[in-house]
Amino acid sequence: MDSIINKILNLFFFNRKVRIIGKDKVTLGKNLKIEDSVVIDAVGDGGGKYIRIGDNCILRRGVMISTNSGWVEIGENCSFNPYCVIYGHGGLKIGNNVRIATHTVIVPSNHIFANPDIPITKQGLSKEGIIIEDDVWIGAGVTILDGVVVGTGSVIGAGAVVTKDVPPYKIMAGVPAKIIGSRK
């Protein structure tokens, strides 16, 4: 255990109170910056598959990444600002050079609630997964829901709720998010 901790300390900048749960299922790239109170949970509810975080990523204070029975892959040069909640239920793939602002929530699952005679908590989850491609900027307080692909070079405005695919290089905002502009 001490040799693992020494290797981690030589490769990464960790602050206090960082928790990594299920270390054997976590792969961390080089030159990471991980601030106070970050949780990386590769076990999650129901046992997770894995978490992979690429080189040169930044996880700011209070970020939580949890597999919740799925998996999470994060590319290189990504930043997660304070208090983002990132789940992996149905699988989450984040490309390279992605910027995610504070209080963003990404949830690749949905509660099933079709039968009003059965409590929602007993109806299970649908799990389609989420893909966020390269060079994306996600504004503060955005929520991205299951089944969405966020295209390369796109921008999602603060407070948006993304319920459908975001075409490459489009700017989306609102609840639900709609195209309001283009970068090309």
C-alpha positions in Angstrom: 0.0 0.0 0.0 2.8 2.5 0.9 4.4 1.9 -2.5 1.1 2.7 -4.3 0.8 5.9 -2.3 4.4 6.9 -3.0 3.8 6.4 -6.7 0.7 8.4 -6.6 2.4 11.3 -4.8 5.2 11.3 -7.3 2.9 11.6 -10.3 0.0 13.8 -9.1 -0.8 16.8 -7.1 -3.3 15.7 -4.4 -4.7 18.0 -1.7 -6.3 16.9 1.5 -9.4 14.7 1.9 -9.2 13.1 -1.5 -11.0 9.7 -1.5 -10.4 7.0 -4.1 -12.8 4.1 -3.6 -12.0 0.9 -5.5 -8.4 1.8 -6.3 -8.0 -1.4 -8.4 -10.6 -0.1 -10.8 -9.2 3.4 -11.2 -6.5 4.4 -13.8 -5.1 7.9 -13.4 -3.0 9.7 -16.0 0.0 11.8 -15.5 0.1 15.4 -14.2 -3.3 15.4 -12.6 -4.3 18.1 -10.1 -6.9 16.9 -7.6 -8.1 19.4 -5.0 -9.7 19.0 -1.6 -12.7 16.8 -1.0 -12.7 15.1 -4.4 -14.3 11.6 -4.5 -13.4 9.1 -7.2 -15.7 6.1 -6.6 -15.2 3.1 -8.9 -17.5 0.9 -6.8 -20.6 3.0 -6.6 -24.1 1.6 -6.0 -24.2 -2.0 -7.3 -20.5 -2.2 -8.1 -18.8 -0.3 -10.8 -16.7 -1.4 -13.7 -13.9 1.2 -14.0 -12.8 4.9 -14.0 -10.1 6.1 -16.4 -8.8 9.7 -16.2 -6.3 10.9 -18.8 -3.2 13.1 -18.5 -3.2 16.7 -17.4 -6.7 16.8 -16.0 -7.9 19.0 -13.1 -10.5 18.0 -10.6 -11.4 21.0 -8.5 -12.8 21.1 -4.9 -15.7 18.8 -4.2 -15.9 17.0 -7.6 -17.5 13.6 -7.4 -17.0 10.9 -10.0 -18.9 7.7 -9.3 -19.5 4.6 -11.6 -22.8 3.7 -10.0 -22.6 0.2 -11.6 -21.3 1.6 -14.9 -18.0 3.1 -16.1 -16.4 6.5 -16.7 -13.7 7.4 -19.3 -12.2 10.9 -19.3 -9.7 12.0 -22.0 -6.7 14.3 -21.6 -6.6 18.0 -20.7 -10.0 18.1 -19.1 -11.2 20.3 -16.2 -14.0 19.8 -13.8 -14.7 22.8 -11.7 -16.0 22.8 -8.1 -18.9 20.5 -7.1 -19.5 18.7 -10.4 -21.3 15.4 -10.0 -20.4 12.9 -12.7 -22.0 9.4 -12.8 -21.3 6.4 -15.0 -24.5 4.3 -14.7 -25.0 3.5 -18.4 -21.4 4.5 -19.4 -19.9 8.0 -19.8 -17.2 8.8 -22.3 -15.6 12.3 -22.2 -13.2 13.3 -24.9 -10.1 15.5 -24.8 -9.9 19.2 -24.0 -13.3 19.3 -22.3 -14.1 22.2 -19.9 -16.9 21.5 -17.4 -18.0 24.4 -15.2 -19.1 24.4 -11.5 -22.1 22.5 -10.3 -22.6 20.5 -13.6 -24.4 17.2 -13.2 -24.0 14.4 -15.8 -26.3 11.4 -15.3 -26.3 8.5 -17.8 -29.4 6.9 -16.5 -33.1 7.6 -15.9 -35.6 6.3 -13.4 -38.4 4.2 -15.0 -41.8 5.5 -13.8 -44.3 4.2 -16.3 -46.4 2.1 -13.8 -48.1 4.4 -11.3 -49.1 1.3 -9.2 -45.4 0.5 -8.4 -43.1 2.8 -6.5 -40.7 4.5 -8.8 -37.8 3.2 -6.7 -38.8 -0.4 -7.6 -39.2 0.2 -11.3 -35.4 0.3 -12.1 -33.4 2.4 -14.4 -32.9 2.8 -18.1 -29.2 3.2 -19.0 -28.3 4.4 -22.5 -25.0 6.2 -21.7 -23.6 9.6 -22.6 -20.8 10.7 -24.9 -19.1 14.1 -24.8 -16.8 14.5 -27.7 -13.5 16.6 -27.9 -13.2 20.4 -27.3 -16.5 21.0 -25.5 -17.3 23.8 -23.0 -20.1 23.0 -20.6 -21.3 26.1 -18.6 -22.1 26.4 -14.9 -25.0 24.4 -13.6 -25.7 22.4 -16.7 -27.5 19.0 -16.4 -26.8 16.4 -19.1 -29.3 13.5 -19.2 -29.1 9.9 -20.4 -28.8 9.0 -24.1 -27.1 12.3 -25.2 -24.1 12.8 -27.5 -22.5 16.2 -27.1 -20.7 16.9 -30.4 -17.1 18.1 -31.0 -16.5 21.8 -30.4 -19.9 22.5 -29.0 -20.8 25.0 -26.2 -23.6 24.5 -23.6 -24.8 27.6 -21.9 -25.0 27.9 -18.1 -28.1 26.4 -16.5 -29.1 24.3 -19.6 -30.8 21.0 -19.3 -29.6 18.8 -22.2 -32.1 16.1 -23.2 -31.1 15.5 -26.8 -28.0 15.3 -28.9 -25.9 18.5 -29.4 -24.6 18.7 -33.0 -20.9 19.5 -33.5 -19.9 23.2 -33.1 -23.4 24.3 -32.0 -24.2 26.5 -29.1 -27.1 25.3 -27.0 -28.9 26.9 -24.0 -32.2 26.8 -22.1 -34.5 24.3 -20.5 -34.7 22.1 -22.4 -31.5 23.1 -24.3 -32.0 24.3 -27.9 -29.6 25.5 -30.5 -29.0 29.3 -30.2 -25.9 29.6 -32.4 -23.0 28.0 -34.1 -19.2 28.2 -33.9 -18.8 27.5 -37.6 
